[in-house]
Amino acid sequence: MNSVGDRLREARLARGLTQAELARGLATKGVISQIERNRTTPSLPKLRVMAERLGLPLGHFTGDRSPHELTYLRKSAELAVKANEPERALTLVEEGLQLPNTADERAELHRIRGRALDALGRPNDALASLQVAAATAPPDDPELSGAIYADLGYVLQQQEQFNAAMEANLRALGWLDRSKHADPALRARVLTNLGRSCYSLGQLDSADNYFQAALDAAIDAESLLRIANAHMALGVSARAVGDLARAVEHCNRALELHSRIGEQRAANRVLNNLGDVHYAAGRRRQAAELQERCLQRAREIHDDFEIGVAAGALARYDLDGDKLDEAVAHAREAQLASKRSGDHLHQALAAATEGGAAQRQGRPRLADRKFSFALRLLTDRNAAGKLAEVCAMYADVLRARGDDDRAFAFMRMAAGRDFNRLRTLLRK
């Protein structure tokens, strides 16, 4: 019994299935009969589904462990990750690793495994698998190494290990520069992630340059999603460096593209940045309206990250308008949502905003606790830009108390981005 049809019939009978049951959703009973009589051959994807229904590996029916089977498993695993089925992806990867494979095939399987583990919320395991992939990848396949280091950089960025993320993405960029036919969409992704790491570390001019390069690569790739992401990132960096007209232009373009391609969650995040741009330009009513829209939509779709960002922005607006009770309520909502999403940067900003409101409410001890918490959280992540911002906020609080020496010390740290004395000052 060497034919596909013979093996399929034997397995079906052993499983106790009828031809109609095996055919369900794939073919007719007659087609299964034709296959079992070796009068036709099923496609590989259909045979794969039949094999799963019979509880057997695909190789049992193909009769060999061919390169085609490994290619199929690898592509299916990658599709499973994209389809948000990481558990299925892991099963396919493990099956693929049991087959004879080359170094680049093995590296690619470990890369997909890392992405699946990250999707399952297991970042340490994901990093370990991606590191195996990086060590396995042959040096004559620079695009594969570039993709592996891009995934490493992404996971590290999500873990708020910004310096390590930058290093991984720079290595990815180096590998892509060595590839004659590197995918411009992958280059756009790496450049965008480099910009985000620079932004988190307070390196605003470098972030803006990387985002502009990402936009150019995305246009080369003709990828609307990458183009939209680059415009969104440029809107953020342009606002941060004070170029508000350019920020509005990029935000509007990102909003248009994300809406066109149906990325409603991403479009909602553009609204948040657009709100901050209007606020920086002094258009406070328009800013608050945009943030309220963003927050309401984020609540509807249970986007904790964006709830944290939008509620935190509204808390800052409330504080500036001396609406202290509203500021505390929004800040607390932001902290809880940011904690759930693992976004410690916005959690820290929201805590600092609550601290500012507490000081004005006559609760200095609560204010000190909130600022101390925020500053320690940011220090652990080397988030220099946000550290400077919170140090400046705390300096205002200390100056209002008449503690001019400490206020000056915090302002000097914010201006010089030198936080070596921070822990000592917090103990006083």
N, C-alpha and C positions, 0 to 999 in steps of 0.2 A: 504494500500500500504506500505508494510514493506520490501519487497525484494529490493536488489540492482537493479535488472532489471527493476522493476516497477518504482522506483525513477528515474532511468536513462532515461527511455522512457518519463516520464512526464516532466522532465527538458529539454530534447531535443526538445520536441514539443513546450514547452513554449518559448524556445529560437529561434524556427523557423529553426532549423538545420535538414538536412537530415541525415540518417544513414551514408552515404558515407562521408559527411562533418565531422561528429564526429569521424569517423574512420581514417581520413587522417593521414598517417604516423605511425599509431599505429596498425591497423588491417584492415580487409576487412569489407565491408558492411554486409556480411553474419555473421561475428563474432559478430558485434553489434546486429544484429537481434537475434542471439543465446543468447546473454547476456540479452536482453530485454525480451526474452521469458523464462528466468530463466533456460536455458539449459546448461549454462557455466558461470563461474565466472572469471572476469578479475583479473590480478595481481594488487597488490596495487599501484605500480608505474604507470601502465597504467590508472588505475582508477583515480589517482591523476591528470594526464594530462587531462583526460576527464572532471573532475570536474572544472579545471581551464578554459577550453574552454566554459564551461557552466556557469562560473561566480559564482560557489558555493563552499563552503568548502568541503573537503573530507568527513567529518563527516556526511554531509547531505545524502551521499549514503551508508556509512557503517552502519548508523542507531545507532551508539553509539560513544562515545568519548573514545575509547579504548586506553590502554597503547601502543598498536602497532602503532596507529596513531601518538601518541606523539613521539615515537621512530623514526618513519619515518620522521616526521617533523624536529626533531633535526639533524638526519643524513643528510637530504637534505639541511638544512641550513648550516651545516659545509662544505658540498661539494660545495655549492654555493660560500662560502668565498674562498675556494681553487681555484674555477673556475673563480675568479675575477668577481663575480656577487653579490656584497655586498647588493645592494638594494633588490634583491630577497631574500637574506639571512635574512634581517631584516623583510620582510613580513612573512616569514616562522616562524621566532622566535616569532613575535607578535601573530601569530595564535596559536603557541604552548603554549604560556603563558596564553591563554584563557582556556586551557584544565586543568582538574584536574591533579596535578603533585606533586611529592615528593620534598623534599628540594634539593636533589642532582640534580634532573632533572631541577628544577628551576635555580639552580646555573649554571648548564651547559648551559642553554639557555641564561642567562645573559652573560656568558663568550663568547659565539659565537656572541652575539649582540655587545659586546665590540670589538671583532676582526673585525666585519663588519664595525663598525663606524670608527675604525682606518683606514681601507682600503678606506673609503670615505673621509679621510683627516679631521676627527673630533676627534682629540686626547683627548680633554677635556671630551667630551661625552663618548668616549671609556673608559677613566680612571674611570669615574663615574659608568659605567655599570660593569666594572671589579671589582670595589670596592663593588658593590652590590653582585656580584657573590661570592667574598671572604667572605662577611659577612653571606651569605646564606648557603654556603657549610657546610655540616655536618662534625664534627670532625672525624667520623669513615670512611671517604673516603679521606685519605691523598693524593692519586694520583691526585684526582680532584683538591684539594687545591694547589698541586704542579703545575698543569697545569695553574690554574688561576693566581698564582703569577708569573709564567714564562711569561705569556702574559702581566701582569702589568709591569714586568721588561723590556720587549721588548719595550712597548709603551713609558715608561719613558726614556729608552736609546735613542729612536728616537727623543725625545724632549730634549735631551742633559741634562737631569737631572740625572747625573751619580751617585751621592751618593744615591739618592732615588732608582735608578735602581739596584744598588748593594744590597741595603737592601731588595728589593722585590725578587731578585734572590736568595739571601741567605735564605730567608724564603721558597722559592720554594724548594731549596735543602734540607732544614730541613724537609719539608713535605715528599719529596721523600725518605729520609733516614728512615722515619717511615713506608713506604709502603713495604710490603714483596715482591711484584711483580711489582715494578715500571718499567715503560718502559725505557730501556736504551737510546733510541733515545731522549726522553724528557730530561733525565739527561744530555745527550751530549749537547742539546740545551741550557739548563740552565748554564752549565759550560762554554760554549763558550761565552754566554752573560756576565757572571761574568768576564771572561777574558777581554772582550772588555771594560767593565766599568773600570776595573783596569788600562787598557792601557790608556784610555782617562784621567784618574786621575794621570797618571805618575807613577803608581805602576807596574813597568815592570817585576820584578821577580815574583810577584803574578800573573800577567797576563799570563806569560809563564807557570807557574804551572797549572793554571786553563785550559789553552788550551791543555796541555798534558793530563790532566785528561779527558777532553772532547774527545780527540782522542781515549783514551782507552774505554770510554763509547760508542762511535760511532762504534768502532770495535765490541764490544759486541752486539750492535744492528744490525750489518750487514747492515748499512745504508750508501750507497756510497755517498749520498749527505752530510750527517753529517761528514763522514770521510774526504771528500774533504774540507768542511768548516773548520774543525779543522786543517788540514794541511795548509790551507791558513792563518789561524790566527797564527799558529806557525811560519810560514814564516815571518810574520810581527813582532812578538815578538822577534824572534831570530835575525832579523836584528837590532832591537832596542837595544838589549843588546850586539851587536857586534859580534855575532856568525854567520859570513857570510856563512861559508860552510854549516852549518845546515839550514840556511835560504834558500839557493839555493835548497837544498835537499827537503825541505818541499814545496817550491813554485813549483818545477817541478812535484812533486807528485800531488799537488792540480790541476795544469794545466792539467795533464793527466786525472784525474778523472772527472773534470768539462767538459772537451771536450768529454769524453766518454759518459757521461749521458746527453749531449746536453745543459748544462748550460753555454751558450756562454757569457752572461753578467758577470757571476761570473768568468769565465775563463779570460775575459778581465781585470778584477780587479787584478787577479794574475799577469798579465803582468806588471801592474803598480808597484807592490811590487818587482817583480823580477828586474825591471829597477832600483829601488832604491838600491837593493842589489848590483848590478853590479857597480852602481855609488859609493857606499861606499867602494867597493873593488878597486876603481880607474879605472875601465873599462868604461870610460865616453862615448865612441862612442857606445858601445853595449847598455848602459843604455839609451841614447837618442833615439836610434833606437826602443827599446822596448816601450818607452813612446810615441813616435810618432805613432807607431802602435796602442797602446792603445787609444790615443786621437782620431785618425781617426775613429776607430771602434766605439768609444763612440758617436762621432758626427753622425755616420750613424744610430745608433739605438736610438738616442736621450736620452742617459743616462746622465742627467745633473750631477748627483753625480760624475760619473767617469770623465766627462769632467773637472769638478773642480779639481779633484785629479791629473789627468794626466797633464793638462795645468799648474797647480801649480808646479808640479815637474819640468816640462820643464822650467818654469820661474826661478826656483832656479838654474837649470843647466846653463841657460843663464847668470844669474847674476854672478855665479862663473867664467864663461868664459868671463866676461866683455862685453857681448853682450847686451847692456842696452836697446836698442829699442825693441829687441826681448823679453827681460825679461818683459818689461812693457806690451807689447801686450799679452803675455801668461798670465801674472798675472791678467790683466783686464778680459780676457776671463774666467779665473778660478773664479774670484770673482763673476761675473754675473751668471755663471752656479751654483756655490755653493749656492748663494742666492736663486736661483730658486728651488733648491733641499732641502733647509733648512739645509744645512751642514755648520754651522757657524764656525766650527773648521778650515776647509780648506779655508773658506772665509777669516778668520783672517790671516792664514799663507800666502795666496796670497796677501793680503793687505800689510803685513809686507815686503814681497819680493818686491812689487812695491815701498814701502818706501825706501828700500835699494838701488834700482835702481835710484830713484829720487834723493837721496843724492849724488850719484856719477855723476848724470847729472847736479849738481849744483842747485838743487831745495830743499833746506833744509826745508822750510815751508811745502811743500807737504809731505816730508818724515816724519816730526813730526805728521802731521794729520793722515797719514796712520798707523804709529806705535801706536798712541794713540787710534785710532779706533780698531785696532787689539787687543790691550791689554785689552781694556774695554770689548770687545766682549767675550774674553776668561775668564776674571774675572767673568762675569755674569754666566758663566757655570762651574766655579771651575775646569777648565781644566788645572791642575797644570803642566802636562808634556809639553803641548804646550805653556803655559805661560812662563815656563823656557826657552824654545827654542826661543821665540820671544824676551824675555828680553835679552838673549845673543846676538841676532841679533842687537837689538837697542843699546846695550853697544858698539858694534863695530862701529856703526854710531857715537855715542857720542865721542868715543875715537878718531876717525878720525877728529872730529871738535876741539879736544883739551879740551873737557869738561870732564876731567878725574874724577872729583868727582862724577858726575852723572853716568858716565860709570861704576865706581867701585860699586856704589849703585845698579845698575841694575844687574851687574855680581854677586854680593852677593845674591840678591834675587833669581837669577837663580840657584845658587849653593845650597842655603839653602831651596828652595821651600817655602820661607816665603814672602808673597806678601802684607803684611799689609801696607807698605809704598808706594805702587804702585800709588794710586790715588793722594797722596800728591806730589810725584815726577813728575807725568804727568802734574800737574798744574804749575810747575815752568817754 
